[in-house]
């Protein structure tokens, strides 16, 4: 999403707004999206519930492989593991240059201290909740 926003010279929130079903866009804007996403124009006009085209599906799979390769590099314990991960990353970028900006899968967030509470504490459930449901 960030990459598309950057290529369109828009903010991520503007791109998300444009993606909404009710948004209206000029034909020239549609062609800009088509150019940025490098997909056939038909992909942008089809119902979003349709299956992905083979080209788009391949790109999505390549993105996942790159995220995994970046994670391997981050988690490598030895120089040989790092070298192998860098080699794989280089080969992936050679196939699909736009993968160069892809980061590793997000790591697990930081652990809470004993003084911090989770989101469940912010959203209390009424005592009679279980009785109301039945």
Backbone as CSV, one residue per row, in Angstrom:
resi,resn,N_x,N_y,N_z,CA_x,CA_y,CA_z,C_x,C_y,C_z
1,UNK,0.832,-1.183,0.000,0.000,0.000,0.000,0.881,1.252,0.000
2,UNK,1.934,1.226,0.851,2.832,2.383,0.905,3.533,2.600,-0.424
3,UNK,3.932,1.505,-1.047,4.642,1.589,-2.322,3.741,2.199,-3.401
4,UNK,2.503,1.756,-3.459,1.554,2.290,-4.437,1.301,3.766,-4.165
5,UNK,1.098,4.120,-2.906,0.865,5.519,-2.552,2.050,6.388,-2.981
6,UNK,3.236,5.893,-2.722,4.438,6.650,-3.086,4.515,6.837,-4.603
7,UNK,4.234,5.775,-5.355,4.298,5.867,-6.815,3.210,6.775,-7.391
8,UNK,2.083,6.877,-6.705,0.995,7.741,-7.160,1.097,9.155,-6.599
9,UNK,2.119,9.401,-5.764,2.291,10.689,-5.090,1.082,11.034,-4.235
10,UNK,0.619,10.046,-3.482,-0.527,10.214,-2.584,-0.163,9.648,-1.221
11,UNK,-0.989,9.966,-0.231,-0.797,9.367,1.088,-1.475,8.003,1.098
12,UNK,-1.111,7.178,2.058,-1.721,5.855,2.183,-3.219,5.981,2.431
13,UNK,-3.622,6.953,3.236,-5.055,7.126,3.499,-5.803,7.545,2.232
14,UNK,-5.186,8.358,1.373,-5.822,8.725,0.103,-5.992,7.500,-0.798
15,UNK,-4.975,6.649,-0.821,-5.050,5.433,-1.637,-6.145,4.511,-1.106
16,UNK,-6.229,4.366,0.202,-7.284,3.526,0.781,-8.665,4.074,0.457
17,UNK,-8.810,5.381,0.476,-10.091,6.009,0.157,-10.474,5.742,-1.299
18,UNK,-9.506,5.822,-2.201,-9.758,5.579,-3.621,-10.158,4.129,-3.859
19,UNK,-9.613,3.223,-3.069,-9.905,1.796,-3.233,-11.317,1.408,-2.803
20,UNK,-11.956,2.248,-2.030,-13.294,1.916,-1.549,-14.266,1.776,-2.713
21,UNK,-15.226,0.893,-2.530,-16.181,0.568,-3.584,-16.979,1.781,-4.072
22,UNK,-17.300,2.695,-3.177,-18.131,3.850,-3.530,-17.347,5.003,-4.163
23,UNK,-16.022,4.935,-4.159,-15.240,6.055,-4.700,-15.335,6.095,-6.222
24,UNK,-15.221,7.286,-6.746,-15.307,7.504,-8.184,-13.958,8.040,-8.643
25,UNK,-13.480,7.542,-9.778,-12.175,7.988,-10.245,-12.222,8.290,-11.738
26,UNK,-11.430,9.260,-12.137,-11.318,9.606,-13.546,-10.623,8.478,-14.296
27,UNK,-10.915,8.366,-15.566,-10.294,7.345,-16.391,-8.778,7.514,-16.431
28,UNK,-8.315,8.760,-16.462,-6.870,9.014,-16.465,-6.224,8.499,-15.181
29,UNK,-6.936,8.637,-14.047,-6.436,8.122,-12.765,-6.390,6.594,-12.790
30,UNK,-7.394,5.987,-13.387,-7.425,4.520,-13.509,-6.214,4.033,-14.299
31,UNK,-5.872,4.730,-15.355,-4.702,4.343,-16.151,-3.399,4.567,-15.379
32,UNK,-3.358,5.575,-14.517,-2.168,5.759,-13.652,-2.012,4.572,-12.718
33,UNK,-3.137,4.127,-12.125,-3.110,2.961,-11.239,-2.640,1.731,-12.011
34,UNK,-3.153,1.578,-13.207,-2.789,0.429,-14.033,-1.294,0.424,-14.300
35,UNK,-0.735,1.585,-14.569,0.699,1.705,-14.822,1.512,1.401,-13.562
36,UNK,1.092,1.952,-12.440,1.810,1.752,-11.176,1.759,0.288,-10.738
37,UNK,0.593,-0.325,-10.863,0.427,-1.717,-10.425,0.935,-2.726,-11.447
38,UNK,1.160,-2.248,-12.669,1.644,-3.107,-13.754,0.754,-4.329,-13.928
39,UNK,-0.543,-4.082,-14.030,-1.517,-5.147,-14.260,-2.371,-4.757,-15.462
40,UNK,-2.966,-5.728,-16.117,-3.881,-5.384,-17.210,-5.044,-4.554,-16.673
41,UNK,-5.530,-3.631,-17.476,-6.618,-2.744,-17.052,-7.844,-3.547,-16.630
42,UNK,-8.047,-4.712,-17.235,-9.183,-5.558,-16.896,-9.169,-5.951,-15.417
43,UNK,-7.968,-6.111,-14.868,-7.845,-6.485,-13.451,-8.441,-5.411,-12.547
44,UNK,-8.349,-4.172,-12.960,-8.862,-3.074,-12.152,-10.361,-2.872,-12.333
45,UNK,-10.898,-3.402,-13.407,-12.310,-3.214,-13.699,-13.178,-4.385,-13.252
46,UNK,-12.573,-5.542,-13.023,-13.329,-6.728,-12.619,-13.806,-6.623,-11.184
47,UNK,-14.825,-7.392,-10.886,-15.359,-7.480,-9.526,-14.251,-7.963,-8.590
48,UNK,-14.046,-7.304,-7.454,-12.953,-7.702,-6.551,-13.114,-9.107,-5.977
49,UNK,-14.298,-9.701,-6.115,-14.484,-11.054,-5.600,-14.028,-12.109,-6.600
50,UNK,-13.685,-11.679,-7.819,-13.174,-12.613,-8.808,-11.801,-13.098,-8.370
51,UNK,-11.358,-14.213,-8.922,-10.033,-14.724,-8.588,-8.967,-13.846,-9.221
52,UNK,-7.800,-13.879,-8.665,-6.700,-13.074,-9.194,-6.198,-13.655,-10.502
53,UNK,-5.708,-12.776,-11.351,-5.111,-13.252,-12.603,-3.805,-13.969,-12.257
54,UNK,-3.350,-14.842,-13.134,-2.086,-15.548,-12.856,-0.922,-14.594,-12.598
55,UNK,-0.884,-13.471,-13.325,0.212,-12.510,-13.144,0.181,-11.875,-11.751
56,UNK,-0.992,-11.460,-11.317,-1.117,-10.832,-9.997,-0.847,-11.859,-8.901
57,UNK,-1.335,-13.072,-9.073,-1.096,-14.135,-8.094,0.394,-14.441,-7.976
58,UNK,1.089,-14.479,-9.104,2.539,-14.717,-9.089,3.261,-13.604,-8.353
59,UNK,2.861,-12.350,-8.590,3.481,-11.217,-7.898,3.251,-11.310,-6.394
60,UNK,2.056,-11.692,-5.986,1.754,-11.830,-4.552,2.615,-12.927,-3.931
61,UNK,2.781,-14.008,-4.639,3.621,-15.112,-4.134,5.081,-14.688,-4.025
62,UNK,5.564,-13.933,-5.020,6.945,-13.447,-4.980,7.149,-12.513,-3.786
63,UNK,6.170,-11.695,-3.500,6.239,-10.802,-2.346,6.379,-11.607,-1.059
64,UNK,5.594,-12.672,-0.921,5.679,-13.508,0.283,7.051,-14.183,0.396
65,UNK,7.586,-14.659,-0.733,8.906,-15.295,-0.713,9.965,-14.289,-0.285
66,UNK,9.869,-13.048,-0.788,10.848,-12.022,-0.420,10.758,-11.691,1.061
67,UNK,9.552,-11.584,1.608,9.403,-11.308,3.037,10.042,-12.429,3.858
68,UNK,9.885,-13.664,3.398,10.484,-14.797,4.093,12.008,-14.753,3.993
69,UNK,12.530,-14.427,2.815,13.990,-14.326,2.643,14.562,-13.220,3.527
70,UNK,13.868,-12.089,3.620,14.330,-10.998,4.492,14.303,-11.443,5.958
71,UNK,13.277,-12.195,6.337,13.199,-12.703,7.715,14.343,-13.672,7.992
72,UNK,14.687,-14.486,6.986,15.819,-15.410,7.150,17.110,-14.642,7.392
73,UNK,17.284,-13.532,6.673,18.481,-12.711,6.852,18.527,-12.119,8.251
74,UNK,17.399,-11.613,8.727,17.332,-11.004,10.054,17.621,-12.030,11.148
75,UNK,17.138,-13.248,10.962,17.251,-14.272,12.003,18.457,-15.188,11.836
76,UNK,19.289,-14.936,10.819,20.450,-15.799,10.568,21.398,-15.780,11.762
77,UNK,21.879,-16.958,12.116,22.787,-17.086,13.262,24.258,-17.142,12.852
78,UNK,24.514,-17.485,11.621,25.905,-17.599,11.175,26.106,-16.800,9.893
79,UNK,27.365,-16.575,9.570,27.687,-15.838,8.353,27.262,-16.618,7.116
80,UNK,27.359,-17.925,7.147,26.938,-18.711,5.978,25.425,-18.593,5.753
81,UNK,24.632,-18.542,6.828,23.186,-18.349,6.694,22.878,-16.964,6.139
82,UNK,23.607,-15.943,6.620,23.411,-14.584,6.115,23.771,-14.502,4.629
83,UNK,24.865,-15.139,4.247,25.308,-15.130,2.850,24.259,-15.800,1.955
84,UNK,23.705,-16.927,2.409,22.687,-17.628,1.636,21.423,-16.771,1.503
85,UNK,21.010,-16.110,2.589,19.818,-15.252,2.546,20.047,-14.068,1.614
86,UNK,21.237,-13.448,1.669,21.543,-12.323,0.777,21.555,-12.767,-0.685
87,UNK,22.070,-13.969,-0.944,22.071,-14.506,-2.302,20.644,-14.686,-2.810
88,UNK,19.782,-15.258,-1.978,18.382,-15.453,-2.342,17.691,-14.115,-2.586
89,UNK,17.924,-13.144,-1.716,17.336,-11.809,-1.871,17.794,-11.174,-3.185
90,UNK,19.076,-11.289,-3.485,19.604,-10.748,-4.736,18.964,-11.389,-5.957
91,UNK,18.763,-12.709,-5.905,18.130,-13.402,-7.028,16.671,-12.981,-7.190
92,UNK,15.983,-12.793,-6.082,14.590,-12.347,-6.156,14.488,-10.945,-6.740
93,UNK,15.400,-10.066,-6.346,15.404,-8.696,-6.879,15.733,-8.702,-8.367
94,UNK,16.591,-9.625,-8.779,16.920,-9.754,-10.192,15.672,-10.126,-11.012
95,UNK,14.835,-10.981,-10.446,13.606,-11.395,-11.126,12.566,-10.287,-11.087
96,UNK,12.455,-9.617,-9.937,11.398,-8.620,-9.736,11.988,-7.438,-8.964
97,UNK,12.552,-6.448,-9.651,13.266,-5.344,-8.999,12.475,-4.595,-7.931
98,UNK,11.147,-4.503,-8.054,10.374,-3.757,-7.055,10.372,-4.420,-5.687
99,UNK,10.877,-5.648,-5.589,10.959,-6.324,-4.294,12.067,-5.761,-3.407
100,UNK,12.902,-4.918,-3.962,14.033,-4.366,-3.216,13.590,-3.621,-1.953
101,UNK,12.412,-3.016,-1.978,11.926,-2.240,-0.839,11.147,-3.076,0.179
102,UNK,11.001,-4.370,-0.057,10.196,-5.222,0.816,10.975,-5.576,2.074
103,UNK,10.305,-5.441,3.213,10.921,-5.769,4.505,10.502,-7.174,4.937
104,UNK,11.128,-7.650,5.981,10.817,-8.972,6.525,9.416,-8.983,7.128
105,UNK,8.898,-10.186,7.364,7.627,-10.323,8.065,7.748,-9.622,9.409
106,UNK,6.688,-8.989,9.889,6.789,-8.310,11.188,7.078,-9.313,12.303
107,UNK,7.937,-8.908,13.188,8.244,-9.743,14.355,7.139,-9.553,15.392
108,UNK,7.108,-10.434,16.344,6.121,-10.316,17.414,6.395,-9.014,18.156
109,UNK,5.347,-8.304,18.495,5.477,-7.033,19.203,6.170,-7.185,20.540
110,UNK,6.443,-6.057,21.152,7.126,-6.092,22.439,6.211,-6.660,23.519
111,UNK,6.807,-7.281,24.487,6.020,-7.837,25.590,5.653,-6.719,26.550
112,UNK,4.465,-6.849,27.135,4.024,-5.854,28.112,4.750,-6.073,29.437
113,UNK,4.962,-4.962,30.107,5.507,-5.064,31.455,4.360,-5.419,32.390
114,UNK,4.677,-5.698,33.637,3.659,-6.065,34.616,2.682,-4.908,34.874
115,UNK,3.128,-3.665,34.621,2.274,-2.504,34.867,1.339,-2.195,33.693
116,UNK,1.613,-2.746,32.511,0.785,-2.471,31.340,-0.357,-3.477,31.242
117,UNK,-1.470,-3.010,30.719,-2.606,-3.908,30.520,-2.872,-4.036,29.024
118,UNK,-3.492,-5.118,28.639,-3.819,-5.348,27.237,-5.115,-4.667,26.853
119,UNK,-5.502,-4.820,25.578,-6.715,-4.190,25.059,-7.964,-4.730,25.748
120,UNK,-7.908,-5.954,26.213,-9.086,-6.533,26.860,-9.476,-5.730,28.093
121,UNK,-8.500,-5.136,28.751,-8.789,-4.333,29.934,-9.480,-3.023,29.568
122,UNK,-9.254,-2.545,28.346,-9.882,-1.313,27.884,-11.343,-1.536,27.515
123,UNK,-11.683,-2.745,27.124,-13.046,-3.068,26.687,-13.681,-4.032,27.683
124,UNK,-14.178,-3.499,28.729,-14.765,-4.366,29.744,-16.095,-4.934,29.267
125,UNK,-16.390,-6.110,29.710,-17.631,-6.798,29.358,-18.552,-6.718,30.566
126,UNK,-19.810,-6.336,30.341,-20.741,-6.245,31.472,-20.912,-7.607,32.156
127,UNK,-21.158,-7.573,33.444,-21.313,-8.812,34.201,-22.473,-9.668,33.691
128,UNK,-23.517,-9.041,33.217,-24.681,-9.805,32.769,-24.631,-10.153,31.274
129,UNK,-23.470,-10.024,30.652,-23.326,-10.294,29.229,-23.745,-11.710,28.861
130,UNK,-23.308,-12.668,29.602,-23.631,-14.069,29.299,-25.123,-14.351,29.487
131,UNK,-25.746,-13.682,30.412,-27.174,-13.910,30.638,-28.013,-13.297,29.524
132,UNK,-27.549,-12.135,28.968,-28.284,-11.476,27.903,-28.263,-12.302,26.623
133,UNK,-27.171,-13.024,26.391,-27.019,-13.782,25.163,-27.956,-14.999,25.117
134,UNK,-28.345,-15.504,26.260,-29.171,-16.715,26.249,-30.634,-16.442,26.234
